[in-house]
Amino acid sequence: RGEGAPTIQNSEIDDAEYYGFYANGTGNYSFSNNTIQSSSYGAYAAGSGAFSFVGNQILANGQAGSWVASALATVASNTIDGNGDNDALRVQGTITKNTLFAEDIKLVGQVTIDPGVTVTLS
């Protein structure tokens, strides 16, 4: 939580009690080429920082693969499969930065896009 700019890459996260990866703050996170499996939730990202979520394997998590709330910049080339009730990337909250989604997404609750922000689905 808070400010920071961590880069997490080429890691394997197994059997986490809650989230395999949890980011919430103002930092510019990069999470790439990781595997998260057999946790309650795969990954969660929220906050006002720019967030890159690319090339990850999110597999066989009990509840959901990935949940993001507003902290997005690039989401692409991930495999989200065999997770609880949903294999799409769940999106909720306000998108405050130009964002690329190259994944199946599921809008949850209220999703708003700030004026002047571009969201690209590919």
N, C-alpha and C positions, 0 to 999 in steps of 0.2 A: 504494500500500500504506500501511497505517497509518490514523491518524485523519484525518478530514476530512469535509467535507460538500459535495462538488462537485455542481453542477447542470450537466448537459450537455444541451443541447436544440437542435433545429433545425439539426443538423450532418449532413454527409455524410462517411462514412469509406469509402474505396475502396482495395482492393489492399494491405491490411496483411499483412505477412509471416506473422504468427501470429493474434492476436486484434484485431478491430476496436476492441473495448472490453474492458478487463480491470480489474476492481475486486476487491481482496482486503484487508479490514481491518475497522476498527471504525466507520468513518464512516457517515453517513446519505446515501447516494448517491441522486441522481435522474437518470435517463436517459430522456428523453422526446422524441418526434417527430423521431427521427434515422433515417438510413438507413445500414446497414452492408452492403456488398456486395463480392464478389470477394476476400475474405480467406480464410485457412485456416479460421478459426473466426469466427463473428460476434461473440458477446459472452460474457463469463464474469463471474460475480459470486459471491463467497464471503466468509465472515467473519461477524462478529457484529453488524454495523450493520444498520439498517433500509434497505431498498433498494426504490426505486420504478422500475419498468421498464414504461413505458406509451407506447403509440402509435408504436412503432418499426417500421421495415421492415427485416427481416433476410433478405437475398436473395442467392442464388447464391454462397454461401460453400462452399469445397471440402469440409470435414469435417462440420461441424455448424453449425446456426444459432445456438443459445443453450445455454449450460450454466450452471446455477446450483447452488450448494451452500450452502444454509442462510441466506444473507443476503437474505431476502425479506420483503417486506411487501405490496406490490401488484404484480401482473403482469397487465396487461390491455390489450386493444385493439392487440396487436402482430400484424404479418403476418410469418410465418416460412415461407418458401417457396423451393424449389429448392436446398436446401442438402445437399450430400453424401449421407450415409446416413440423414438424419432431418430431418423438418420440424416436429417437436414440440419443445417446450422440455424439455431434459434436466434432471432434478432428482436430486441426490445429496447425502447427508450428513444432518445433523440440522437440522430446522426448529425454530428457537428462538423465533420470534415469530408472532403471529397473521398468517396469510397468505391472500391471495385469489389464486387462479389462475383467470383467465378465458381460458385457452389450452389447447390440447392439450398434455399433458405425458407424458413418458416417464420412469419411475423407473429409475435406473441404480445398480447395486450395492445397497448398504444405505441405506435412507431411514428415519429415525426422526423421531418428533414428540415434542418435550418434553411432559411432563405439564402440563396446563392450557392448552396451546396449541391454538388452533382453526385448522384448514386448511379453506378453503372452495373448492370446485370449482364454477364456474358456466359 
